[in-house]
């Protein structure tokens, strides 16, 4: 937590500098926080992320370069258009000098474009797509914690090295899932493995049974879960109920401690996954 707070404090200082560089210096530093506050990713960041930012503000005495700091927050509902619209509104009407947005790669990519257009600092923690620091990188974007390339090389590489050569992917059907599957498939193939199939599930799906039946019928050695948050929890729970772990290794490509606690040790026994940090 202290490491994360230090990173936030550094970003706050950057926001203050950005505010000073404006044609008309603002009377306060306004930070916009755009996250999933009520949906499948709420436990990963949500209101806890807002609290972490406020803790960093409080640690700095509530001011940056002599200016008071104000935080605005909104639930993006996992919709990129809502996030982009709110970021633009805050910058144009509230004088926001910095935007935090995360837990959804589509949201992060949309917000990053607004930040680049408006020349504002954009800090994302939780969004994983490697496009943020590759194809769609920007000098205004700070991508913190992990990305799909790192997750693919760690979990994907380790599973292939221990004998998991043939893969079937169950993928969240949006930017994050697509990037995570693609980056992991590259690692698997580079190490001599193969991808025998895959299926894309809608974000926040309620029933994974048909997808898991396809995975079982593929005869693959590994089921790669290219999803996260509530989707990972529900697909992992269903895979245990279907007995997937009896015939396939289950690889969680983005897993958090909160997921393990939610599922319990019995449901996660034997799960292979990587975490970017642990406290």
N, C-alpha and C positions, 0 to 999 in steps of 0.2 A: 504493500500500500504506500509506503514512504517513497519508493522509487517512482510510482505513478504520480504521487503528489509533486515530487520534484520536477517531473516532466511537465506537469500542468503549470507549475509556478514559472518555469522557463517560458512556456507558451504565453502566459499572462504578461510577462515582461515584453515579449515580442508584440503582443497586442497593444500595449501601451506605446511602444515605439511607433507602431503603424499609425496610431491615433495622432501622435505628435507630428508625423510627417504629412498629415492631411492639410489641405489649403486652409481650413478653419479648424483649429485644434478643438476637439470636443471637451466639454466640461467634465465628462466621465468616460470611463472605458466600459463599453457595452459588449458583453459576450453572449452569443446565441448558442443554446444547447438544444440540438435536434436529435431525438432518440426514440426508440420503441419504449413507450411508457406503459403499455397495456397489452401487448401482443406476445408472440411466441419468443421474442428475444428480450422481454422486459427483465427477466432474472439475470441476464448477462451484463447489462449495463443499466438501462432504465433510470429510475429515480436514484439508484446508488451512484450512478455517474454524476448526476447533478449534485449530490451530496459531496462527492469527492472534489468537484470543482469549487464548491463553496468552502470546503476545508482549506484548499490551497489559497483562496482569497483571504480567508481569516488568518492563515499563517503569515500572510504578507501585510497584515494590519488593515486589510480592506481597501488598500490603495496600491496603484502602480504609477511610479513617477509622479506622485503627489495627487493623482486623480482617483476618485472613488470608483470602485468596480461594481457593475450591476450585471446580474445574470438573468437572461430570459430563457424560458424552456417551452418546448412544444412536443407533442406526440406525433411522429411522422407517419404512424399507422402502417409502416412498411410500404409507403407509396412515394416514389421519387418526386412526383410532381408537387406533392404537399411540402416536402423538404425544400425543394428548390424555390418554390414560391415564398415560403416563410423566410428563408435565408435572404432572398432579394428584398423582401419587405423590411426586415430588420436592418439591413444595410442602408436602404434608401430612406427609411422613415425614423428609425431609432438610432441611427449612427453606429451600428454594430461594427466593431473593428476586428472581430474574430468570431469564427463559427466552429463549434464542436459538433460533429455528427458521426454516428456509427451504428453498428449492429446490423447493417444491411448494406451490401455492396452497391445495389442499384441506387439507394439513397445517397451514399457517399460519392459515387460518380457524378450524379446530378448536382449535388451541392458543390463539388470541386469545380465544376464548370462555372457556376455562379461566382464562386470565390475568385477564380482566375479572371473572369470578366471585370469584377469589381475591385480587383487587386486587394483582397483581404486574406488574412491568414486563415487557413482551414486545417483543423486538427481532427484526424479520425482515428478512433480506437475501437476496434471491434469489427469493422468492415475488413474483409480479407482479400478481395480480388487483387491479383497482381497487376491489373491494368492501372491501378492508382499510382504505381511507381514504375510502370513500363509504358505501355501504349498511350495512356492518358495522363502521364505525369505532368506536374505543374510546379513552378517555383514557389507557389503559394500553399502547396499541400504538404502536410506532415503526416506520414502514414506510420502509426505506432503499434507495436506489439508483435504482429505476425502478418504473413500474407500467404496466398495459396501455394506459391513456389516453395517457401520454407516448410509448410505443412506437408506438401507432396513429397519432398525429398526426405523428410524425417520419417514419417509414418510409412509412406509408400515404399521408400528404399529399404527400411528395416523389415517390412513384411516380406518383400521379395527375397531379401537376403536369408530369411529363415524358412524359405520353401514355398511361399505363397506366390506361385508363378502366374496363375490364370485368375482374372478379375472380372467381377460383374459390379457395375455401379448403380446405386440408388441415389439419384441426384435431385437436389432442390432446383426447381425449374426457374432460375433467374441468374443474374450476373455472377453471384458468388458461387453457386453450385456448378455452373458451366465452367468457370475458371478452375475450380478445385478439381473437377473431374479431368479436364484437359491437362492440367499440370501434373496430376498424379499419373495419368495414362502415359505421359512422356517418360516419367521416371521408370514406370513398370516396363515399358518397351525397351528403354535404354539398358536395362539390366537383364534383358533376355526374356521377360515375361510377356503376357498377352492379355488383351481385353476381349472377352468373349461376348460381351453384351452390356446392356445398361437400360435403365428406364428413368424417366424424369417425372417427379411428383410435384404437384402444385404446392406453392408455399403455404404452410400452415394446414397441410392435409390432415384429415381426421381418420382416414382408413388406409393402411399400408398393405393390406392383405394381398391384393392383386399384384402389387409390385414385388412382394416377397415371394409369391408363387413363381413369378418369372425368374427370380434369382435362383430359387431352388432348381427349377427346370434347366437352368443354364449349365449345371454341373461344374461351375467355376469353383476354384479352391477358396477364393476370397470374396466377401461381400464388402465393397467399399462404400461407406455411408458419406456421401458428399453433401452433407447438410449440417445443421447446427440448431442449438436451442431446443425449442419445443418439438421441432421436426425430428431432431436426433433422438430425443427422449422417447417419442412415440414410436419411431421406427425401430429403435433398439428394443423397446418393450415388446413390440409385435414380433420381432425376430426371435426373441426368447420363447414366446408363446408358440411360434411355429417350429421351434426346434432347429432353427437355422444353424446354431452353433454346434450342432452334432455332426454336420456335414461340411460346414464352411467356417473359415476364420472370419470374424467380423472386425473390420478395421474402421474405427471412428476417426475421420479425417479432421474434425474440429470438435474437441470435447473439453468441457469445463468441469471443475470440481462440483459446481452446483448441479450439473447433470448427473454425476455419479451419486451424489447425495439424494437427488430426487428419485433415481431408479433403484438405489440400494445395491449392496455388494453382490447379492445373489444374481440379480439381473445383469450386472456388468462383469461378472467373473469371466476371465479369459479375453476381455476386450483389449484390443491393441490400439493405442492412441498416443498423441504427442500433445504436450502443453507448453506454451511459450514461457510461462513463469508459474511459480508456485509459492505460496506463503505458508 
